[in-house]
């Protein structure tokens, strides 16, 4: 089967880091300062960063795999910052946020008069803007087969044609792509090109979800507490029970969701020591919610009767959960039953857009 072959290559490839026994006793080199935003001491996480650092020193394609909110975009920026292309642009393209009808013109640009409503002077696309630098193709699994074929041509020849154009445009661009989907499964479903997959993944970097590295939560919390306003640094800390509550939660939104919880708690606390009463209620609901000292899944002082905040908590949790169980943002939009514009506004509002 195609999927089995791809999985084997994915595990044993030069850049893979997801095989449990591979490099078990490997010495992990010191990381560049560009990786300072990638907080964690978990061994699988640190190995992933070590591979990313090695990949950055080359000029070949990198594929970053991880659930929504694990820090794929931050890692891509770090790779660019220590690469030989750091003086040139890093262009971030969210393949899920651009309608399929526009993505080709966004990526490759268009000639004057290419279609109704086009600029009279034409438009340079993202690939042209990234010339000499790096382009991040985020949510690459959401791109159409047509766009995939054009991406393959760019990777193979370094050239493309603008929409409405006949002339080949030559560019020198390093490709970093990211996805939260199972590309092998998409290939089996004939939704993703196998030849493009193998072009994208000479270096494959897997970022583990937060639920698999809960020991890093105190480090991440400390980072978020001390990276805000200068006047608030070292003013607050989380109590032991509050940290245990957070370590017991399943974090479908991963690090991004944790950052939002820390921000919420800072705004709700009345004390420099943040206890469970300042945490959002959704941490205590459902079968995965943490138990408090009395063995219950909630506490009297954690109840929130403010309707606006309760609705926000519910919306935020619902969007995070849907993102965790869907394979792409288009599917999430359909499941939530809201418009694409509302969806991306909500992602921004709740800090789920990075």
VOROTI-883268 format. One record per residue: residue in three letters; x, y, z of N, C-alpha, C in turn. Coordinates in steps of 0.1 Angstrom, whole numbers. Layout:
BEGIN
[ALA, [X, Y, Z], [X, Y, Z], [X, Y, Z]]
...
REM end
This chain:
BEGIN
[UNK, [8, -12, 0], [0, 0, 0], [9, 13, 0]]
[UNK, [4, 23, -6], [11, 36, -7], [14, 41, 7]]
[UNK, [4, 40, 16], [5, 46, 29], [16, 39, 37]]
[UNK, [17, 26, 36], [28, 19, 43], [41, 23, 39]]
[UNK, [43, 24, 25], [56, 28, 20], [60, 42, 24]]
[UNK, [50, 51, 24], [53, 65, 28], [56, 65, 43]]
[UNK, [49, 58, 51], [51, 58, 65], [65, 53, 68]]
[UNK, [70, 42, 61], [83, 37, 63], [94, 48, 60]]
[UNK, [92, 55, 49], [101, 65, 45], [101, 76, 55]]
[UNK, [89, 80, 59], [87, 90, 69], [95, 88, 82]]
[UNK, [95, 75, 86], [101, 71, 99], [117, 70, 97]]
[UNK, [121, 65, 85], [135, 62, 84], [142, 73, 76]]
[UNK, [135, 83, 71], [142, 93, 63], [152, 101, 70]]
[UNK, [160, 109, 63], [172, 116, 69], [168, 125, 80]]
[UNK, [156, 132, 78], [152, 142, 88], [142, 137, 98]]
[UNK, [138, 125, 98], [127, 120, 106], [132, 120, 121]]
[UNK, [122, 123, 130], [126, 123, 144], [115, 116, 152]]
[UNK, [106, 109, 146], [95, 103, 153], [96, 89, 156]]
[UNK, [108, 82, 153], [109, 68, 157], [114, 68, 171]]
[UNK, [107, 61, 180], [110, 61, 194], [125, 57, 197]]
[UNK, [130, 47, 190], [144, 43, 194], [155, 50, 187]]
[UNK, [151, 57, 176], [162, 63, 168], [169, 74, 176]]
[UNK, [182, 74, 177], [189, 84, 183], [187, 85, 198]]
[UNK, [183, 73, 204], [179, 73, 218], [190, 80, 227]]
[UNK, [202, 76, 225], [213, 82, 233], [221, 93, 226]]
[UNK, [214, 99, 215], [220, 109, 207], [223, 122, 216]]
[UNK, [234, 127, 214], [237, 140, 221], [230, 151, 213]]
[UNK, [222, 159, 220], [214, 170, 213], [222, 183, 215]]
[UNK, [226, 188, 203], [235, 200, 203], [228, 212, 209]]
[UNK, [235, 222, 213], [230, 234, 218], [222, 242, 207]]
[UNK, [211, 247, 211], [203, 253, 201], [206, 268, 199]]
[UNK, [204, 273, 187], [206, 288, 185], [196, 296, 192]]
[UNK, [199, 308, 194], [189, 317, 201], [177, 319, 193]]
[UNK, [177, 316, 180], [165, 318, 172], [154, 308, 177]]
[UNK, [158, 298, 184], [148, 288, 189], [143, 291, 203]]
[UNK, [146, 303, 208], [142, 306, 222], [127, 306, 224]]
[UNK, [120, 309, 214], [105, 308, 216], [99, 294, 216]]
[UNK, [107, 284, 213], [103, 271, 213], [106, 265, 227]]
[UNK, [97, 266, 236], [100, 263, 250], [97, 249, 253]]
[UNK, [106, 242, 260], [103, 228, 264], [116, 220, 266]]
[UNK, [116, 211, 276], [127, 202, 279], [124, 187, 275]]
[UNK, [112, 185, 270], [108, 171, 266], [118, 166, 256]]
[UNK, [123, 153, 257], [133, 148, 248], [129, 147, 234]]
[UNK, [117, 143, 231], [112, 142, 217], [111, 156, 211]]
[UNK, [107, 166, 219], [106, 180, 214], [120, 185, 211]]
[UNK, [129, 183, 220], [143, 188, 218], [150, 182, 206]]
[UNK, [147, 169, 204], [152, 162, 192], [147, 168, 179]]
[UNK, [134, 172, 180], [128, 178, 168], [135, 192, 165]]
[UNK, [137, 199, 175], [144, 212, 173], [158, 210, 168]]
[UNK, [165, 200, 173], [179, 197, 169], [179, 194, 154]]
[UNK, [169, 186, 149], [168, 183, 135], [165, 196, 127]]
[UNK, [156, 204, 133], [153, 217, 126], [166, 225, 124]]
[UNK, [174, 226, 135], [186, 234, 134], [196, 228, 123]]
[UNK, [197, 215, 122], [205, 209, 111], [199, 212, 98]]
[UNK, [186, 211, 97], [179, 214, 84], [181, 229, 80]]
[UNK, [181, 238, 89], [183, 252, 86], [196, 255, 79]]
[UNK, [206, 247, 82], [219, 250, 76], [221, 244, 62]]
[UNK, [210, 237, 57], [210, 233, 44], [201, 242, 36]]
[UNK, [199, 239, 23], [190, 247, 15], [179, 239, 9]]
[UNK, [176, 227, 15], [166, 218, 9], [152, 220, 17]]
[UNK, [142, 214, 11], [128, 216, 16], [127, 210, 30]]
[UNK, [118, 215, 38], [115, 210, 52], [100, 209, 53]]
[UNK, [96, 198, 58], [82, 196, 61], [80, 195, 76]]
[UNK, [72, 204, 82], [69, 204, 96], [55, 198, 99]]
[UNK, [54, 188, 107], [41, 181, 109], [38, 183, 124]]
[UNK, [26, 187, 127], [21, 189, 141], [7, 194, 141]]
[UNK, [0, 191, 152], [-13, 195, 154], [-14, 211, 155]]
[UNK, [-26, 216, 153], [-28, 230, 153], [-24, 235, 167]]
[UNK, [-16, 246, 167], [-12, 252, 180], [1, 247, 186]]
[UNK, [8, 238, 179], [21, 233, 184], [33, 241, 181]]
[UNK, [32, 252, 173], [43, 261, 171], [50, 259, 157]]
[UNK, [42, 254, 147], [49, 251, 134], [54, 264, 128]]
[UNK, [46, 275, 129], [50, 287, 122], [62, 293, 129]]
[UNK, [62, 293, 143], [74, 298, 150], [86, 290, 147]]
[UNK, [85, 277, 145], [97, 269, 141], [101, 273, 127]]
[UNK, [92, 275, 118], [96, 279, 105], [104, 292, 105]]
[UNK, [99, 301, 113], [107, 314, 114], [121, 312, 119]]
[UNK, [122, 303, 129], [135, 300, 135], [144, 294, 124]]
[UNK, [139, 285, 116], [147, 279, 106], [152, 289, 96]]
[UNK, [143, 298, 92], [147, 309, 83], [158, 318, 89]]
[UNK, [156, 322, 102], [165, 331, 108], [179, 327, 110]]
[UNK, [182, 313, 110], [196, 309, 111], [200, 303, 97]]
[UNK, [193, 304, 87], [197, 299, 74], [205, 310, 67]]
[UNK, [211, 306, 56], [219, 316, 48], [210, 326, 41]]
[UNK, [197, 323, 41], [187, 332, 35], [181, 343, 44]]
[UNK, [186, 344, 56], [180, 352, 67], [179, 367, 63]]
[UNK, [187, 372, 54], [187, 386, 50], [176, 388, 40]]
[UNK, [170, 377, 35], [159, 378, 25], [146, 376, 31]]
[UNK, [135, 378, 24], [122, 377, 30], [118, 362, 34]]
[UNK, [110, 362, 45], [102, 349, 48], [88, 353, 45]]
[UNK, [82, 346, 35], [68, 349, 31], [59, 337, 37]]
[UNK, [49, 341, 45], [41, 331, 51], [28, 330, 43]]
[UNK, [24, 318, 38], [12, 317, 30], [3, 306, 37]]
[UNK, [-9, 310, 42], [-18, 301, 48], [-27, 295, 37]]
[UNK, [-24, 283, 32], [-31, 277, 21], [-46, 275, 24]]
[UNK, [-50, 274, 37], [-64, 272, 41], [-71, 285, 41]]
[UNK, [-65, 296, 43], [-72, 309, 44], [-75, 315, 31]]
[UNK, [-68, 311, 20], [-71, 316, 7], [-80, 308, -1]]
[UNK, [-91, 313, -6], [-101, 305, -14], [-93, 298, -26]]
[UNK, [-98, 286, -29], [-91, 278, -39], [-91, 286, -53]]
[UNK, [-101, 294, -55], [-102, 302, -68], [-91, 313, -68]]
[UNK, [-86, 316, -57], [-76, 327, -57], [-62, 323, -54]]
[UNK, [-60, 311, -49], [-47, 307, -44], [-36, 307, -55]]
[UNK, [-40, 303, -67], [-30, 303, -78], [-25, 317, -81]]
[UNK, [-34, 327, -82], [-29, 340, -84], [-22, 346, -72]]
[UNK, [-25, 342, -60], [-18, 347, -48], [-4, 341, -48]]
[UNK, [-2, 329, -51], [11, 322, -51], [20, 327, -62]]
[UNK, [14, 328, -74], [22, 330, -86], [20, 344, -93]]
[UNK, [10, 351, -88], [7, 364, -94], [0, 363, -107]]
[UNK, [-3, 375, -113], [-10, 374, -126], [-6, 386, -135]]
[UNK, [-8, 384, -148], [-5, 395, -157], [-16, 405, -158]]
[UNK, [-14, 416, -164], [-24, 426, -165], [-35, 421, -174]]
[UNK, [-48, 423, -170], [-59, 419, -177], [-62, 404, -177]]
[UNK, [-55, 397, -167], [-57, 382, -167], [-71, 378, -164]]
[UNK, [-79, 386, -157], [-92, 383, -154], [-100, 395, -149]]
[UNK, [-113, 395, -149], [-121, 406, -145], [-117, 410, -131]]
[UNK, [-115, 423, -129], [-111, 428, -116], [-96, 428, -113]]
[UNK, [-88, 422, -122], [-74, 422, -120], [-68, 436, -120]]
[UNK, [-57, 439, -113], [-51, 452, -114], [-45, 454, -128]]
[UNK, [-46, 466, -132], [-42, 469, -146], [-27, 467, -148]]
[UNK, [-19, 468, -137], [-5, 466, -138], [-1, 452, -135]]
[UNK, [-11, 443, -132], [-7, 429, -128], [-3, 429, -114]]
[UNK, [2, 417, -109], [5, 415, -95], [16, 405, -94]]
[UNK, [26, 408, -86], [36, 398, -82], [31, 389, -71]]
[UNK, [33, 376, -73], [28, 366, -63], [37, 364, -52]]
[UNK, [33, 355, -42], [42, 353, -31], [55, 347, -34]]
[UNK, [56, 338, -44], [68, 332, -48], [78, 343, -53]]
[UNK, [73, 353, -61], [82, 363, -65], [87, 372, -53]]
[UNK, [78, 375, -44], [81, 383, -32], [92, 375, -24]]
[UNK, [92, 362, -24], [101, 354, -16], [114, 351, -23]]
[UNK, [116, 357, -35], [128, 354, -42], [141, 356, -34]]
[UNK, [149, 346, -33], [162, 347, -26], [160, 343, -11]]
[UNK, [147, 342, -7], [144, 339, 7], [137, 325, 9]]
[UNK, [127, 325, 18], [120, 313, 22], [105, 316, 20]]
[UNK, [98, 306, 16], [83, 306, 16], [78, 295, 25]]
[UNK, [69, 299, 34], [63, 289, 43], [49, 286, 37]]
[UNK, [47, 274, 33], [34, 269, 28], [26, 263, 40]]
[UNK, [19, 271, 48], [12, 265, 59], [-1, 259, 55]]
[UNK, [-5, 248, 62], [-17, 241, 58], [-16, 236, 43]]
[UNK, [-4, 230, 40], [-2, 226, 26], [-12, 215, 22]]
[UNK, [-17, 207, 31], [-26, 197, 28], [-39, 202, 23]]
[UNK, [-42, 215, 24], [-55, 221, 19], [-54, 226, 5]]
[UNK, [-42, 225, -1], [-40, 230, -15], [-47, 220, -25]]
[UNK, [-52, 226, -36], [-58, 218, -46], [-48, 210, -54]]
[UNK, [-52, 200, -61], [-43, 192, -69], [-37, 200, -81]]
[UNK, [-45, 210, -86], [-40, 219, -96], [-28, 227, -91]]
[UNK, [-30, 233, -79], [-19, 241, -73], [-7, 232, -69]]
[UNK, [-10, 220, -65], [1, 211, -62], [10, 208, -74]]
[UNK, [4, 206, -85], [12, 204, -97], [20, 215, -101]]
[UNK, [15, 228, -98], [23, 240, -101], [35, 241, -91]]
[UNK, [32, 237, -78], [42, 238, -68], [53, 228, -71]]
[UNK, [49, 216, -76], [59, 206, -80], [68, 211, -91]]
[UNK, [63, 219, -101], [71, 224, -111], [81, 235, -106]]
[UNK, [77, 243, -96], [86, 252, -90], [97, 245, -83]]
[UNK, [94, 235, -76], [104, 227, -69], [114, 220, -78]]
[UNK, [109, 216, -89], [117, 208, -99], [126, 217, -108]]
[UNK, [120, 228, -112], [127, 237, -122], [130, 251, -117]]
[UNK, [124, 255, -106], [126, 269, -101], [118, 279, -110]]
[UNK, [109, 275, -118], [101, 284, -126], [86, 282, -125]]
[UNK, [79, 292, -128], [64, 291, -129], [59, 302, -139]]
[UNK, [46, 300, -142], [40, 310, -151], [29, 317, -143]]
[UNK, [28, 330, -144], [18, 338, -138], [4, 335, -144]]
[UNK, [-6, 337, -137], [-20, 335, -142], [-21, 345, -154]]
[UNK, [-25, 339, -166], [-27, 347, -178], [-14, 350, -185]]
[UNK, [-3, 344, -180], [10, 346, -187], [15, 334, -194]]
[UNK, [25, 337, -203], [31, 326, -211], [46, 325, -208]]
[UNK, [51, 335, -201], [66, 335, -199], [69, 328, -186]]
[UNK, [80, 320, -186], [85, 314, -174], [92, 324, -165]]
[UNK, [88, 325, -152], [94, 333, -143], [103, 325, -134]]
[UNK, [116, 328, -133], [125, 320, -125], [127, 326, -112]]
[UNK, [127, 318, -101], [129, 322, -88], [138, 313, -80]]
[UNK, [144, 318, -70], [153, 310, -61], [146, 311, -47]]
[UNK, [139, 301, -43], [131, 301, -31], [133, 288, -24]]
[UNK, [135, 289, -10], [136, 277, -2], [122, 274, 4]]
[UNK, [117, 261, 3], [104, 258, 7], [104, 252, 21]]
[UNK, [96, 258, 29], [92, 251, 42], [77, 250, 42]]
[UNK, [72, 238, 44], [58, 235, 45], [54, 230, 58]]
[UNK, [41, 232, 61], [36, 227, 74], [22, 222, 73]]
[UNK, [19, 212, 81], [5, 206, 80], [2, 200, 93]]
[UNK, [-12, 199, 96], [-16, 191, 107], [-24, 179, 103]]
[UNK, [-22, 176, 90], [-29, 165, 84], [-20, 153, 81]]
[UNK, [-26, 141, 79], [-19, 129, 75], [-18, 129, 60]]
[UNK, [-7, 134, 55], [-5, 135, 40], [-6, 121, 34]]
[UNK, [-1, 111, 41], [-1, 97, 35], [-15, 93, 33]]
[UNK, [-24, 96, 42], [-38, 93, 40], [-44, 101, 29]]
[UNK, [-41, 113, 27], [-46, 122, 16], [-41, 116, 3]]
[UNK, [-29, 111, 3], [-24, 104, -10], [-32, 92, -13]]
[UNK, [-36, 84, -3], [-44, 72, -6], [-58, 77, -11]]
[UNK, [-63, 88, -7], [-76, 93, -11], [-75, 101, -24]]
[UNK, [-63, 101, -30], [-60, 109, -43], [-63, 124, -41]]
[UNK, [-60, 129, -29], [-62, 143, -27], [-48, 150, -25]]
[UNK, [-37, 143, -25], [-24, 149, -24], [-15, 141, -33]]
[UNK, [-6, 148, -40], [3, 142, -50], [15, 135, -42]]
[UNK, [17, 122, -45], [28, 115, -39], [42, 121, -43]]
[UNK, [43, 125, -56], [56, 131, -60], [59, 144, -53]]
[UNK, [48, 152, -51], [50, 164, -43], [54, 162, -29]]
[UNK, [48, 152, -23], [51, 148, -9], [66, 145, -7]]
[UNK, [71, 137, -16], [85, 133, -15], [95, 145, -18]]
[UNK, [90, 155, -25], [98, 167, -28], [98, 176, -15]]
[UNK, [87, 175, -8], [85, 184, 4], [93, 179, 16]]
[UNK, [96, 166, 17], [100, 161, 30], [114, 155, 31]]
[UNK, [124, 161, 24], [137, 156, 27], [141, 157, 42]]
[UNK, [136, 168, 48], [137, 169, 63], [123, 169, 68]]
[UNK, [119, 159, 76], [106, 159, 82], [107, 162, 97]]
[UNK, [101, 172, 102], [102, 175, 117], [88, 173, 123]]
[UNK, [87, 165, 133], [74, 163, 140], [74, 170, 153]]
[UNK, [64, 179, 155], [63, 186, 168], [52, 178, 176]]
[UNK, [56, 173, 188], [47, 165, 196], [36, 174, 202]]
[UNK, [24, 169, 203], [13, 177, 210], [16, 180, 224]]
[UNK, [10, 190, 230], [13, 194, 244], [8, 183, 254]]
[UNK, [-2, 175, 250], [-7, 164, 259], [4, 153, 261]]
[UNK, [13, 153, 252], [24, 143, 252], [37, 148, 259]]
[UNK, [36, 161, 263], [48, 167, 270], [43, 177, 281]]
[UNK, [34, 171, 289], [28, 180, 300], [38, 185, 310]]
[UNK, [50, 178, 311], [60, 182, 320], [66, 196, 316]]
[UNK, [63, 200, 303], [68, 213, 299], [58, 224, 302]]
[UNK, [47, 221, 307], [37, 231, 310], [42, 242, 320]]
[UNK, [48, 238, 331], [54, 249, 340], [64, 258, 333]]
[UNK, [72, 252, 324], [82, 260, 317], [75, 270, 308]]
[UNK, [64, 265, 301], [57, 274, 292], [49, 285, 299]]
[UNK, [43, 281, 310], [36, 291, 318], [45, 302, 323]]
[UNK, [57, 298, 328], [67, 308, 332], [71, 317, 321]]
[UNK, [73, 311, 309], [76, 319, 297], [65, 329, 294]]
[UNK, [53, 325, 294], [42, 334, 291], [40, 345, 301]]
[UNK, [42, 341, 314], [41, 351, 325], [52, 362, 324]]
[UNK, [64, 358, 319], [75, 367, 319], [78, 374, 306]]
[UNK, [69, 371, 296], [71, 377, 283], [61, 388, 280]]
[UNK, [53, 392, 290], [43, 402, 288], [49, 416, 290]]
[UNK, [40, 425, 296], [44, 438, 299], [55, 438, 309]]
[UNK, [65, 448, 307], [76, 448, 316], [72, 450, 331]]
[UNK, [61, 457, 333], [57, 459, 347], [51, 447, 353]]
[UNK, [47, 437, 346], [41, 425, 351], [51, 413, 353]]
[UNK, [63, 415, 348], [73, 404, 348], [76, 400, 363]]
[UNK, [76, 387, 366], [79, 382, 379], [69, 386, 390]]
[UNK, [58, 392, 386], [48, 397, 396], [38, 385, 399]]
[UNK, [36, 376, 390], [26, 366, 392], [33, 352, 391]]
[UNK, [26, 342, 398], [30, 328, 396], [18, 320, 398]]
[UNK, [18, 308, 392], [7, 298, 394], [10, 289, 406]]
[UNK, [-1, 287, 413], [1, 278, 425], [2, 263, 420]]
[UNK, [7, 255, 429], [8, 240, 426], [-5, 234, 421]]
[UNK, [-16, 236, 428], [-29, 231, 424], [-33, 236, 410]]
[UNK, [-30, 248, 407], [-34, 254, 394], [-26, 247, 383]]
[UNK, [-13, 245, 385], [-4, 238, 375], [-8, 224, 373]]
[UNK, [-12, 217, 384], [-17, 203, 383], [-30, 202, 375]]
[UNK, [-38, 212, 377], [-51, 213, 369], [-47, 214, 354]]
[UNK, [-38, 222, 351], [-35, 224, 337], [-27, 212, 331]]
[UNK, [-20, 205, 339], [-13, 193, 335], [-22, 181, 333]]
[UNK, [-34, 182, 339], [-44, 171, 338], [-53, 173, 326]]
[UNK, [-53, 185, 319], [-61, 188, 308], [-55, 182, 295]]
[UNK, [-64, 180, 285], [-59, 173, 273], [-54, 183, 262]]
[UNK, [-56, 196, 263], [-51, 206, 254], [-53, 203, 239]]
[UNK, [-65, 203, 234], [-67, 201, 220], [-61, 213, 212]]
[UNK, [-60, 225, 218], [-54, 236, 211], [-39, 238, 213]]
[UNK, [-33, 229, 221], [-19, 228, 223], [-13, 241, 230]]
[UNK, [-1, 245, 226], [6, 256, 233], [-2, 269, 230]]
[UNK, [-8, 270, 219], [-16, 282, 216], [-27, 284, 226]]
[UNK, [-34, 272, 229], [-45, 273, 239], [-40, 275, 253]]
[UNK, [-28, 270, 256], [-22, 272, 269], [-19, 287, 271]]
[UNK, [-14, 293, 261], [-11, 308, 262], [-24, 316, 264]]
[UNK, [-35, 312, 258], [-48, 319, 260], [-52, 317, 275]]
[UNK, [-50, 305, 280], [-54, 302, 294], [-46, 311, 304]]
[UNK, [-33, 312, 301], [-25, 320, 310], [-30, 335, 310]]
[UNK, [-33, 340, 298], [-37, 353, 296], [-51, 355, 303]]
[UNK, [-60, 346, 302], [-72, 346, 309], [-70, 347, 324]]
[UNK, [-62, 338, 329], [-60, 337, 344], [-54, 350, 349]]
[UNK, [-45, 356, 342], [-39, 369, 346], [-49, 380, 347]]
[UNK, [-59, 379, 339], [-70, 390, 339], [-80, 387, 350]]
[UNK, [-81, 374, 354], [-91, 370, 364], [-86, 370, 378]]
[UNK, [-73, 369, 380], [-68, 367, 394], [-69, 380, 402]]
[UNK, [-70, 378, 415], [-70, 390, 424], [-58, 389, 433]]
[UNK, [-49, 379, 430], [-37, 377, 438], [-25, 374, 430]]
[UNK, [-13, 377, 435], [-1, 374, 427], [1, 359, 425]]
[UNK, [-5, 351, 434], [-5, 336, 433], [-18, 332, 426]]
[UNK, [-17, 327, 414], [-29, 323, 406], [-33, 309, 410]]
[UNK, [-45, 308, 415], [-50, 295, 420], [-61, 290, 410]]
[UNK, [-66, 277, 412], [-76, 272, 402], [-88, 281, 400]]
[UNK, [-92, 289, 410], [-104, 297, 409], [-103, 307, 397]]
[UNK, [-90, 310, 393], [-88, 320, 382], [-87, 313, 368]]
[UNK, [-88, 300, 368], [-87, 293, 355], [-101, 292, 348]]
[UNK, [-101, 292, 335], [-114, 291, 328], [-121, 278, 332]]
[UNK, [-134, 278, 332], [-142, 267, 336], [-140, 254, 327]]
[UNK, [-137, 256, 314], [-137, 245, 305], [-125, 235, 309]]
[UNK, [-116, 240, 317], [-105, 231, 322], [-110, 220, 331]]
[UNK, [-122, 223, 337], [-127, 214, 348], [-139, 206, 343]]
[UNK, [-143, 207, 330], [-155, 201, 325], [-151, 189, 316]]
[UNK, [-160, 179, 315], [-158, 167, 307], [-150, 157, 314]]
[UNK, [-149, 145, 308], [-142, 134, 314], [-127, 136, 315]]
[UNK, [-121, 145, 307], [-107, 148, 308], [-103, 159, 318]]
[UNK, [-114, 165, 324], [-111, 176, 333], [-104, 172, 345]]
[UNK, [-96, 180, 351], [-88, 176, 363], [-97, 176, 376]]
[UNK, [-93, 167, 385], [-99, 167, 398], [-93, 176, 408]]
[UNK, [-101, 183, 416], [-96, 191, 426], [-94, 183, 439]]
[UNK, [-89, 190, 449], [-85, 183, 461], [-97, 176, 468]]
[UNK, [-109, 180, 465], [-121, 173, 472], [-126, 161, 463]]
[UNK, [-119, 158, 452], [-122, 147, 443], [-133, 151, 433]]
[UNK, [-137, 163, 433], [-148, 167, 423], [-141, 173, 411]]
[UNK, [-149, 175, 400], [-144, 181, 388], [-146, 196, 387]]
[UNK, [-150, 202, 398], [-152, 216, 398], [-151, 221, 412]]
[UNK, [-152, 234, 414], [-151, 239, 428], [-160, 252, 428]]
[UNK, [-166, 255, 440], [-175, 266, 441], [-169, 279, 437]]
[UNK, [-156, 281, 440], [-150, 294, 437], [-146, 294, 422]]
[UNK, [-148, 283, 414], [-144, 284, 400], [-156, 287, 392]]
[UNK, [-168, 288, 398], [-180, 290, 390], [-180, 305, 385]]
[UNK, [-184, 306, 372], [-184, 319, 366], [-198, 322, 361]]
[UNK, [-205, 332, 366], [-218, 335, 363], [-220, 347, 353]]
[UNK, [-208, 351, 348], [-208, 362, 338], [-212, 356, 324]]
[UNK, [-223, 359, 318], [-228, 353, 306], [-218, 355, 295]]
[UNK, [-213, 367, 293], [-204, 370, 282], [-191, 361, 283]]
[UNK, [-186, 360, 295], [-174, 352, 297], [-177, 337, 295]]
[UNK, [-188, 333, 299], [-192, 319, 298], [-194, 316, 283]]
[UNK, [-200, 325, 275], [-201, 322, 261], [-188, 322, 254]]
[UNK, [-179, 331, 258], [-165, 332, 252], [-158, 319, 255]]
[UNK, [-159, 314, 268], [-152, 301, 271], [-157, 290, 263]]
[UNK, [-171, 290, 261], [-177, 279, 253], [-172, 279, 239]]
[UNK, [-173, 292, 233], [-168, 293, 219], [-154, 289, 217]]
[UNK, [-146, 294, 226], [-131, 291, 225], [-129, 276, 226]]
[UNK, [-135, 269, 235], [-133, 255, 237], [-139, 247, 225]]
[UNK, [-150, 252, 220], [-156, 245, 209], [-148, 246, 196]]
[UNK, [-142, 258, 193], [-134, 260, 182], [-121, 252, 183]]
[UNK, [-115, 252, 195], [-103, 244, 198], [-105, 229, 196]]
[UNK, [-117, 224, 201], [-120, 210, 199], [-122, 206, 185]]
[UNK, [-129, 215, 177], [-132, 212, 163], [-119, 212, 155]]
[UNK, [-110, 221, 158], [-97, 222, 151], [-89, 209, 154]]
[UNK, [-91, 203, 166], [-83, 191, 170], [-88, 179, 163]]
[UNK, [-101, 178, 159], [-107, 166, 154], [-109, 167, 139]]
[UNK, [-107, 179, 133], [-108, 180, 118], [-95, 180, 112]]
[UNK, [-94, 176, 99], [-82, 175, 92], [-77, 188, 86]]
[UNK, [-86, 198, 84], [-82, 211, 79], [-92, 222, 83]]
[UNK, [-89, 234, 81], [-97, 245, 85], [-110, 246, 77]]
[UNK, [-110, 243, 65], [-122, 243, 57], [-132, 233, 63]]
[UNK, [-128, 222, 67], [-137, 212, 73], [-142, 217, 87]]
[UNK, [-133, 224, 94], [-137, 230, 107], [-148, 241, 105]]
[UNK, [-146, 249, 95], [-156, 259, 92], [-170, 253, 89]]
[UNK, [-170, 242, 81], [-182, 236, 78], [-189, 230, 90]]
[UNK, [-180, 223, 99], [-186, 217, 111], [-192, 227, 120]]
[UNK, [-185, 239, 121], [-190, 249, 130], [-202, 257, 125]]
[UNK, [-204, 256, 112], [-215, 263, 106], [-214, 278, 106]]
[UNK, [-202, 283, 104], [-200, 298, 104], [-193, 301, 91]]
[UNK, [-193, 314, 88], [-186, 319, 76], [-171, 318, 78]]
[UNK, [-164, 318, 66], [-149, 317, 67], [-144, 330, 74]]
[UNK, [-150, 342, 71], [-145, 354, 77], [-147, 354, 92]]
[UNK, [-159, 349, 97], [-162, 348, 111], [-152, 339, 118]]
[UNK, [-149, 327, 111], [-140, 317, 116], [-126, 324, 119]]
[UNK, [-121, 331, 109], [-108, 336, 111], [-108, 348, 121]]
[UNK, [-119, 355, 122], [-120, 366, 132], [-120, 359, 146]]
[UNK, [-127, 348, 148], [-127, 341, 161], [-113, 335, 164]]
[UNK, [-106, 330, 154], [-93, 325, 157], [-84, 336, 162]]
[UNK, [-85, 348, 156], [-77, 359, 161], [-81, 364, 175]]
[UNK, [-94, 364, 177], [-100, 369, 190], [-95, 360, 201]]
[UNK, [-95, 347, 199], [-91, 338, 210], [-77, 333, 209]]
[UNK, [-68, 340, 201], [-54, 336, 200], [-51, 323, 195]]
[UNK, [-60, 318, 186], [-59, 305, 180], [-53, 306, 165]]
[UNK, [-49, 317, 161], [-45, 319, 147], [-30, 318, 145]]
[UNK, [-22, 314, 154], [-8, 313, 152], [-4, 298, 152]]
REM end
